Structures are given as structure tokens and as C-alpha cells.
Amino acid sequence: MKVSKFGGTSVASAEQIKKVAAIVQADSSRKFIVVSAPGKRFDADKKVTDLLIELANAAIHKEDVEEKLHNVVNRYKEIAVGLGLDLTICEVIKQDLNSRLCESQSNLELFVDNIKASGEDNNAKLISAYFTSIGMPAVYVNPKIAGLIVNDLPDRAQALPVAYENLSKLQNVSEIIVFPGFFGYTKEGRLRTFDRGGSDITGSILAASVQADLYENFTDVDSVFCANPRVVNSPMEIEEITYREMRELSYAGFSVFHDEALMPVYKRGIPVCIKNTNNPSAPGTRIVAERKANHRPVTGITADSGFSILYVSKYLMNREIGFGRKLLQILEEEYISYEHTPSGLDDISVIMRSHQLTPEKEVRIMKRVVNELHAEDVHFRHEFSMIVIVGEGMNNSTGLAARAATAISRTGANIEMINQGSSEVSLAFGVHKSNENKILQALYSEFFAPVSAR
């Protein structure tokens, strides 16, 4: 039994959805189909999720929503026409959107979540209707009715243990289940979305709940590459990768798979296969608990931008009990999470995602650090990237950090921070964003190119 998730590009048009149907028909073990909202059909196109965010913002600002509502409904209409469906499905979708627009705006985050989630929800209804129209017995299942229960605000949405118990009952359904990704419901019935890209998370939760033999994640590439193909020319494909390696790579910029999506299947030992909707016969990349050893210590290299650094300096900081805890508590009270905290005797840097900051927050944080911790120097720095080297073989490879640092030095870039996790599966370098691409190319050449080509 397989759970198969299809991403936005896989369900962006009628042509793509026909490919999805063919893939499902080709393997009777594909019983659970998780779908995203329609994605981009071409580079300049807009995802339906982006159209829905525009619609929600118009409603919040009391603007005329008709044009933006039409843009969303028209995308589904084009798909329905291409699939030969009765256009009453579009009226159902329009009514659903109007109903959501009439919901309370007392909590704007939940209001926007509700509008955004309609992308996946209505696409699942449409795809289920298409499956049925071509003789594939299918049923749309709403996450609320199925019992995908998530926690409440202010923490980010995560499935509660009871959700897995509830969803396990779907094994008894004889039809193909078409399940919308990206969202669940609190115990009080409020809709909440997972982080963007969260349809991966839904698929993983469902796979763990029904104890699937395999979780397939269909996207628009044949496999995971060991580096970004938009930066590195023709990077090597990864045939097999461990959960730990994939988690590290996804966290640090691999967009092919959401980094939080691995935990549910990891706990149940369910393998994952990333495959291409446009080339389903390709073997793809398998994510497993343990993989075959190879001669390469590094499995992948990735980069993610959008980081800021809070630098704090105070003489004899290392002897002051509780300094780090107090500093992180100030960030916690501003609802800011941190990524790394490299430190010295008299200074500490806290690396965080820039999107969590505002100019007002930065001023408040710096004032509190000076007034409460009596720091001598406090400032923020922005526009940083994290370059991450990942590989299960790294902990047995002598001199790997030196090789990486030497390769970076050859680019002329300055290393702001080096951090190796205790698992020794990853090695991270903080660098200025402007140097990101040339560093990626240099590291790829160091660890993957033949010696003669370096």
C-alpha cells in the first residue's frame, strides 16, 4: 500500500492531472492520493496559493474582491474544461470561497489560513471528480471529517497523536482516497495550515497513520540532485539518501521535500521515494534509514539565504551563569526561534531567520540586551546565507572541514561562522549572501568533480 503525494506543478493543469491519473491507474497499491493546490504552469505564472493570498488580503483591507475571486475560480474552470468535467464543480468551488470570505476576521492569521487552504481542498474535490468520471473509484476526504487534528496557536501547526489514530481508519475505505494537503483542524474546529510546502507533511502523516509500505512524493524532477542545478552545471543525481541526510538538506534549502515531513515516516520506518510526474518510470531518489556505503563522504551541498546575525559582546561572558539562557529568553519573548549560536569567551552570535524580524523588534531586542544583560556591544547584521555540507560518511573522513574551508577561501569569500552538529552529519558555514553561488560551485568542484577537473 502506497501513499502518493503530488505537488503543485504535478496538478497545475488538466494535462498534468491526466498524468496523475495514469500514474495512479498504473499501480493498484496507490490507494491514498494527497494533492497540493495548482502550482505554476510556466515560469511567469502564479500559483493558486499566491492568488488566494491576494484574495485574502483584499478582503482584509475591505477592497473589492470580485476580480481576485474570478482569477482563482477561473484557474479551476480551465482545469475542469480541460478534463471534460461538468462545470457545476466550479460553482461548488466559488460557493466554498464565498463562504470562507464571510468567516470571522477576529484572528487574521486563521482567516488567511482558511482562504489559503481552499487551494488544496478544492483541487482535491476536482481531482476526485475527474478520477470518478474516467472510471476510477475515488472519494474526496475532508481532513476535518477524517480527524486530522492539529495543535492550537501560537505554536506552528503540528498533528496531535490522536490524528494518527483517526486517520488509520481510512485503511477501511475501498475507494481511492483523494486527500487535500497543507492543513488540519484544531480540537475546536479551527482550520490551521502547516508551513508552506506542507502538503509533504500531510502525506507523511497519512503514510504513518495507515502504515504504508512506501510514501511517494511526486514532483517535477527525476531525482534529488547533490547540488542546486540552477547554480551547479549538471550535478550528480542522488539514488539513495538517509532520513538524517535529507532532513539536513531540506532544512538548508533543498526545496524538493519539506524538512518537517520526514519525522512521521521516520518514526514508522517507512521509506520515501521522490519521483517525477512527467517521467514516472525514472527510479527517483529513495530516502531510507540506512543506505549502502559509497566512497564519497559528502552526499549533498546546499545553501539557504535569508539569515540575520545578532552579535553580543561582554567581557567575561563565559563566567556569567545564565547569560545564554537570558539572551535566548529575550528572543523567545519576541517569538523568535534561532538556528545556531556560535560563541567565544566574550561574545556570542545568534543566527536566526530574517523574516522573523522587524525594525521595531530589533530595537527592542538590542535595548533589552544592553539594559538587562549589560552587554558592551550589540548589533544585528543581515543578508547572510548558510552553506551546508551533508553526508553520513563525514564523521569518518579526516580533514573534510579543512578541505571545505580551503575551497571557500579560494573564492575570496569570508567565512562568518562554522558550525558542525554533534551528529557530524552536517557542516555549516555562514557567509554573506553575495558569495553564495560561487561558494556552492567551489564546494561541488572540491567534493564531486574528478581530481583532474579541479
C-alpha positions as CSV (number, residue, x, y, z in Angstrom):
1,M,0.0,0.0,0.0
2,K,1.3,3.4,-1.0
3,V,0.6,7.0,-0.2
4,S,1.4,9.2,-3.2
5,K,1.6,13.0,-2.8
6,F,1.5,15.2,-5.9
7,G,3.0,18.7,-5.7
8,G,1.8,21.9,-7.2
9,T,3.4,21.5,-10.7
10,S,2.0,18.0,-10.9
11,V,-1.6,19.3,-10.6
12,A,-1.2,22.7,-12.2
13,S,-3.3,21.9,-15.3
14,A,-5.6,19.4,-16.9
15,E,-2.7,17.9,-18.8
16,Q,-0.8,17.3,-15.6
17,I,-3.7,15.9,-13.7
18,K,-4.3,13.4,-16.6
19,K,-0.7,12.3,-15.9
20,V,-1.5,11.9,-12.2
21,A,-4.5,9.7,-13.1
22,A,-2.3,7.5,-15.4
23,I,0.2,7.1,-12.6
24,V,-2.4,6.1,-10.1
25,Q,-4.1,3.7,-12.6
26,A,-0.7,2.0,-13.3
27,D,-0.3,0.8,-9.7
28,S,-3.3,-0.5,-7.7
29,S,-1.3,-0.2,-4.5
30,R,-1.6,3.6,-4.8
31,K,-4.6,3.9,-2.6
32,F,-4.0,7.3,-0.9
33,I,-3.5,10.4,-3.1
34,V,-2.5,13.7,-1.4
35,V,-2.7,16.8,-3.6
36,S,-1.4,20.3,-3.5
37,A,-3.1,23.4,-4.9
38,P,-2.5,24.0,-8.6
39,G,1.1,25.4,-9.0
40,K,2.8,27.3,-11.8
41,R,2.1,26.2,-15.4
42,F,5.1,28.3,-16.7
43,D,7.8,30.5,-15.1
44,A,5.8,33.7,-15.1
45,D,2.6,32.1,-13.9
46,K,1.2,32.5,-10.4
47,K,0.5,29.6,-8.0
48,V,-3.1,29.3,-6.9
49,T,-1.9,29.7,-3.3
50,D,-0.5,33.1,-4.2
51,L,-3.8,34.1,-5.9
52,L,-5.6,33.1,-2.7
53,I,-3.2,35.2,-0.5
54,E,-4.0,38.2,-2.7
55,L,-7.7,37.4,-2.3
56,A,-7.4,37.2,1.5
57,N,-5.5,40.5,1.7
58,A,-8.1,42.2,-0.4
59,A,-10.8,41.0,1.9
60,I,-8.9,42.1,5.0
61,H,-8.4,45.6,3.5
62,K,-12.1,45.9,2.6
63,E,-11.2,46.1,-1.1
64,D,-13.3,44.7,-4.0
65,V,-12.6,41.0,-4.1
66,E,-14.5,40.1,-7.3
67,E,-11.6,40.3,-9.7
68,K,-9.3,38.3,-7.4
69,L,-12.1,35.8,-6.7
70,H,-12.6,35.4,-10.5
71,N,-8.9,34.8,-11.0
72,V,-9.0,31.8,-8.6
73,V,-12.2,30.3,-9.9
74,N,-11.1,30.7,-13.5
75,R,-7.9,28.6,-12.8
76,Y,-10.1,25.8,-11.7
77,K,-12.5,26.3,-14.6
78,E,-9.7,26.0,-17.1
79,I,-8.7,22.7,-15.5
80,A,-12.3,21.4,-15.4
81,V,-12.8,22.2,-19.0
82,G,-9.6,20.5,-20.0
83,L,-10.7,17.4,-18.0
84,G,-14.1,17.4,-19.6
85,L,-15.9,17.8,-16.2
86,D,-19.3,19.2,-15.6
87,L,-18.8,22.9,-14.7
88,T,-21.0,22.6,-11.7
89,I,-17.8,21.8,-9.8
90,C,-16.7,25.4,-10.4
91,E,-19.9,26.7,-8.8
92,V,-19.1,24.5,-5.8
93,I,-15.7,26.0,-5.6
94,K,-17.0,29.5,-5.9
95,Q,-19.6,29.0,-3.2
96,D,-16.9,27.5,-1.0
97,L,-14.6,30.6,-1.5
98,N,-17.5,33.0,-0.8
99,S,-18.3,31.1,2.4
100,R,-14.7,31.3,3.6
101,L,-14.6,35.1,2.8
102,C,-17.6,35.6,5.1
103,E,-15.8,33.9,8.0
104,S,-14.7,36.0,11.0
105,Q,-11.6,38.1,10.7
106,S,-11.1,38.4,14.5
107,N,-7.9,36.4,14.1
108,L,-6.3,37.4,10.8
109,E,-3.8,34.5,10.8
110,L,-6.6,31.9,10.9
111,F,-8.7,33.9,8.4
112,V,-5.8,33.8,5.9
113,D,-5.1,30.1,6.7
114,N,-8.7,29.3,5.8
115,I,-8.6,31.1,2.5
116,K,-5.2,29.6,1.6
117,A,-6.3,26.0,2.4
118,S,-9.1,26.2,-0.1
119,G,-6.4,25.7,-2.8
120,E,-5.7,22.2,-1.8
121,D,-9.2,21.4,-0.6
122,N,-11.0,22.4,-3.8
123,N,-8.3,20.8,-6.0
124,A,-8.9,17.5,-4.2
125,K,-12.6,17.8,-4.9
126,L,-11.9,18.4,-8.6
127,I,-9.4,15.6,-8.9
128,S,-11.6,13.2,-7.2
129,A,-14.5,14.1,-9.6
130,Y,-12.1,13.5,-12.5
131,F,-11.0,10.1,-11.3
132,T,-14.6,9.1,-10.9
133,S,-15.5,10.4,-14.4
134,I,-12.9,8.1,-16.0
135,G,-14.0,5.0,-14.1
136,M,-11.5,5.2,-11.2
137,P,-13.5,4.7,-8.0
138,A,-12.4,7.6,-5.9
139,V,-13.6,9.7,-2.9
140,Y,-12.6,13.1,-1.6
141,V,-11.9,13.0,2.1
142,N,-12.0,16.2,4.1
143,P,-9.3,16.4,6.8
144,K,-11.8,17.6,9.4
145,I,-14.1,14.7,8.9
146,A,-11.1,12.3,8.8
147,G,-9.8,13.7,12.1
148,L,-6.5,15.4,11.2
149,I,-6.3,17.2,14.5
150,V,-3.6,19.8,15.0
151,N,-2.5,21.9,17.9
152,D,-3.7,25.5,18.5
153,L,-1.9,28.8,18.2
154,P,0.6,30.3,18.9
155,D,2.9,27.3,18.1
156,R,3.2,26.3,14.4
157,A,0.7,23.7,13.3
158,Q,1.6,20.0,14.1
159,A,-0.5,16.9,14.1
160,L,-1.5,15.6,17.5
161,P,-1.2,11.9,18.4
162,V,-5.0,11.5,18.1
163,A,-4.8,12.5,14.4
164,Y,-2.8,9.3,13.6
165,E,-5.4,7.2,15.4
166,N,-8.2,8.9,13.5
167,L,-6.6,8.7,10.1
168,S,-5.7,5.0,10.5
169,K,-9.4,4.2,10.0
170,L,-9.1,5.3,6.3
171,Q,-7.5,1.9,5.6
172,N,-11.0,0.5,5.6
173,V,-12.2,2.7,2.7
174,S,-12.3,0.7,-0.5
175,E,-12.1,3.6,-3.0
176,I,-9.0,5.6,-3.9
177,I,-8.8,8.4,-1.3
178,V,-8.1,11.9,-2.6
179,F,-6.9,13.9,0.4
180,P,-6.0,17.6,0.4
181,G,-2.6,18.5,1.7
182,F,-1.4,21.5,3.8
183,F,-4.0,21.8,6.6
184,G,-5.7,20.3,9.6
185,Y,-8.2,21.4,12.3
186,T,-7.8,22.2,15.9
187,K,-10.0,20.4,18.5
188,E,-12.2,23.4,18.5
189,G,-12.7,23.1,14.7
190,R,-10.5,25.9,13.6
191,L,-8.6,25.3,10.3
192,R,-4.8,25.7,10.5
193,T,-2.2,25.3,7.8
194,F,1.2,23.7,8.0
195,D,4.2,25.6,6.9
196,R,4.2,26.4,3.2
197,G,5.0,23.3,1.3
198,G,3.1,21.5,4.0
199,S,1.4,19.1,1.7
200,D,4.6,17.0,2.1
201,I,3.8,17.0,5.8
202,T,0.2,15.8,5.2
203,G,1.4,13.0,3.0
204,S,3.9,11.9,5.6
205,I,1.3,12.0,8.4
206,L,-1.2,10.0,6.3
207,A,1.5,7.4,5.4
208,A,2.4,6.9,9.0
209,S,-1.2,6.7,10.0
210,V,-2.1,3.9,7.6
211,Q,1.3,2.2,7.9
212,A,2.0,2.5,4.2
213,D,4.8,0.4,2.7
214,L,6.0,3.4,0.8
215,Y,5.5,7.2,0.7
216,E,5.8,8.5,-2.8
217,N,6.4,12.2,-3.3
218,F,5.8,13.2,-6.9
219,T,7.4,16.5,-8.2
220,D,8.9,17.8,-11.4
221,V,12.4,16.4,-11.2
222,D,13.7,12.8,-11.8
223,S,15.6,12.8,-8.5
224,V,17.2,14.8,-5.9
225,F,20.5,16.4,-7.0
226,C,23.6,16.7,-4.8
227,A,23.6,20.4,-5.5
228,N,21.2,23.1,-7.0
229,P,21.2,22.5,-10.8
230,R,20.4,26.2,-11.3
231,V,23.8,27.0,-9.7
232,V,25.9,24.0,-10.5
233,N,26.1,22.7,-14.0
234,S,24.7,19.1,-14.3
235,P,25.1,18.0,-10.7
236,M,25.1,14.3,-9.8
237,E,21.8,12.6,-9.0
238,I,21.3,11.0,-5.6
239,E,19.9,7.5,-5.8
240,E,19.6,6.8,-2.1
241,I,19.9,9.1,0.9
242,T,19.2,8.6,4.7
243,Y,16.5,10.4,6.6
244,R,19.1,12.3,8.5
245,E,20.8,13.5,5.4
246,M,17.6,14.5,3.7
247,R,16.4,16.3,6.8
248,E,19.6,18.4,6.9
249,L,19.5,19.2,3.2
250,S,15.8,20.1,3.2
251,Y,16.2,22.4,6.2
252,A,19.1,24.2,4.4
253,G,17.4,24.9,1.1
254,F,16.6,21.7,-0.8
255,S,13.1,22.7,-1.9
256,V,12.2,19.3,-3.4
257,F,10.9,18.0,0.0
258,H,9.7,19.8,3.1
259,D,12.1,19.4,6.0
260,E,9.4,18.7,8.6
261,A,7.8,16.0,6.5
262,L,10.3,13.3,7.4
263,M,9.5,12.8,11.1
264,P,6.2,10.9,10.8
265,V,7.6,8.4,8.3
266,Y,11.0,8.2,10.0
267,K,9.3,7.2,13.3
268,R,7.5,4.3,11.5
269,G,10.4,3.3,9.3
270,I,8.5,4.0,6.1
271,P,10.8,4.6,3.1
272,V,10.2,7.6,0.8
273,C,10.7,7.8,-2.9
274,I,10.9,11.2,-4.7
275,K,9.7,10.7,-8.3
276,N,8.8,12.8,-11.4
277,T,5.2,13.1,-12.5
278,N,6.5,13.9,-16.0
279,N,8.8,10.8,-16.1
280,P,7.3,8.2,-13.7
281,S,9.4,5.4,-14.9
282,A,12.6,7.0,-13.6
283,P,13.7,5.3,-10.4
284,G,13.8,8.6,-8.4
285,T,15.6,9.1,-5.1
286,R,14.8,6.8,-2.1
287,I,15.0,8.1,1.4
288,V,15.8,5.3,3.9
289,A,17.0,4.7,7.4
290,E,20.4,3.3,6.2
291,R,21.9,3.3,2.8
292,K,24.7,1.5,1.1
293,A,28.1,2.9,1.8
294,N,30.0,4.7,-1.0
295,H,33.4,6.2,-1.4
296,R,32.0,9.8,-1.1
297,P,31.9,11.3,2.4
298,V,29.6,14.1,1.1
299,T,26.1,13.3,-0.1
300,G,24.9,16.9,-0.9
301,I,25.7,20.5,-0.7
302,T,23.0,23.2,-0.3
303,A,22.5,26.8,0.6
304,D,19.7,28.9,2.1
305,S,19.6,32.7,2.3
306,G,17.5,35.0,4.5
307,F,19.5,34.8,7.7
308,S,20.4,37.5,10.2
309,I,23.0,37.5,13.0
310,L,22.6,39.1,16.4
311,Y,26.1,39.8,17.8
312,V,26.5,40.3,21.5
313,S,29.8,41.0,23.3
314,K,30.5,41.3,27.0
315,Y,33.8,40.9,28.9
316,L,33.9,37.6,30.9
317,M,30.6,36.5,29.5
318,N,31.8,32.9,29.8
319,R,31.8,33.1,33.6
320,E,28.4,34.6,33.9
321,I,25.9,31.9,34.8
322,G,22.7,32.1,32.8
323,F,23.8,34.6,30.3
324,G,22.9,32.5,27.3
325,R,19.5,31.5,28.7
326,K,18.6,35.1,29.4
327,L,19.6,36.1,25.9
328,L,17.5,33.4,24.3
329,Q,14.6,34.2,26.6
330,I,14.6,37.8,25.2
331,L,14.3,36.3,21.7
332,E,11.6,33.8,22.9
333,E,9.5,36.7,24.2
334,E,9.7,38.3,20.8
335,Y,8.5,34.9,19.3
336,I,11.8,34.4,17.5
337,S,13.4,31.0,17.1
338,Y,17.2,30.6,16.5
339,E,19.2,28.4,14.2
340,H,22.8,28.4,15.6
341,T,24.6,30.0,18.5
342,P,28.4,30.0,17.9
343,S,30.2,31.7,20.7
344,G,33.6,32.7,22.1
345,L,34.8,33.7,25.6
346,D,33.4,37.2,25.5
347,D,30.9,37.1,22.6
348,I,28.1,35.1,21.2
349,S,26.2,35.2,17.9
350,V,22.7,34.1,17.4
351,I,21.7,33.2,13.9
352,M,18.0,33.4,13.0
353,R,15.7,33.6,10.0
354,S,15.4,37.2,8.9
355,H,11.7,37.0,8.2
356,Q,11.0,36.9,12.0
357,L,12.5,40.3,12.5
358,T,11.1,43.8,12.1
359,P,13.0,47.1,12.7
360,E,10.9,47.6,15.8
361,K,11.8,44.2,17.2
362,E,15.4,44.7,16.5
363,V,15.4,48.0,18.5
364,R,13.6,46.3,21.4
365,I,15.9,43.4,21.5
366,M,19.1,45.5,21.4
367,K,17.8,47.7,24.2
368,R,16.9,44.8,26.4
369,V,20.2,43.1,25.9
370,V,22.0,46.3,26.9
371,N,19.8,47.1,29.8
372,E,19.2,43.6,31.2
373,L,22.4,41.8,30.3
374,H,24.7,44.9,30.4
375,A,26.3,43.9,27.1
376,E,29.0,46.2,25.8
377,D,28.3,45.7,22.1
378,V,25.0,44.6,20.5
379,H,24.1,44.8,16.8
380,F,22.3,43.0,14.0
381,R,23.8,42.0,10.7
382,H,21.7,40.9,7.7
383,E,21.9,39.3,4.2
384,F,23.6,36.1,5.2
385,S,23.4,32.6,3.7
386,M,24.0,29.2,5.3
387,I,26.1,26.8,3.2
388,V,25.6,23.2,4.4
389,I,27.6,20.1,3.5
390,V,25.8,16.9,4.4
391,G,26.9,13.2,4.4
392,E,26.8,10.2,6.6
393,G,30.4,9.5,5.8
394,M,31.7,12.8,7.1
395,N,32.2,11.6,10.7
396,N,34.8,9.1,9.4
397,S,36.5,11.5,7.0
398,T,39.7,13.2,8.2
399,G,40.3,16.8,7.1
400,L,36.9,17.4,5.5
401,A,36.3,20.7,7.2
402,A,39.8,21.8,6.1
403,R,39.1,20.9,2.5
404,A,35.8,22.8,2.6
405,A,37.3,25.9,4.2
406,T,40.2,25.8,1.7
407,A,37.8,25.6,-1.2
408,I,35.8,28.6,0.2
409,S,39.0,30.6,0.7
410,R,39.9,30.1,-3.0
411,T,36.7,32.1,-3.9
412,G,37.9,35.1,-1.8
413,A,34.8,34.9,0.4
414,N,34.9,35.4,4.1
415,I,33.6,32.7,6.5
416,E,31.5,34.4,9.2
417,M,30.6,31.2,11.1
418,I,31.4,27.5,11.1
419,N,29.2,25.0,12.9
420,Q,29.3,21.2,13.0
421,G,26.4,19.3,14.5
422,S,27.0,16.7,17.2
423,S,25.8,14.0,14.8
424,E,28.7,15.0,12.5
425,V,26.3,14.5,9.5
426,S,26.4,18.2,8.5
427,L,28.9,21.1,8.5
428,A,27.5,24.6,8.1
429,F,29.2,27.8,7.0
430,G,27.7,31.3,7.5
431,V,28.7,33.6,4.6
432,H,27.4,36.8,3.0
433,K,24.6,36.1,0.6
434,S,26.5,37.8,-2.3
435,N,29.1,34.9,-2.2
436,E,26.6,32.0,-2.0
437,N,26.7,30.8,-5.6
438,K,30.4,30.9,-6.1
439,I,30.9,29.0,-2.8
440,L,28.4,26.3,-3.9
441,Q,30.3,25.9,-7.2
442,A,33.7,25.7,-5.4
443,L,32.5,23.1,-2.9
444,Y,30.9,21.0,-5.6
445,S,34.1,21.0,-7.5
446,E,36.0,20.0,-4.4
447,F,33.9,17.1,-3.3
448,F,32.2,15.8,-6.6
449,A,34.4,16.8,-9.6
450,P,37.1,14.4,-10.7
451,V,40.6,15.3,-9.3
452,S,41.7,16.2,-12.8
453,A,38.9,18.7,-13.2
454,R,39.6,20.7,-10.0
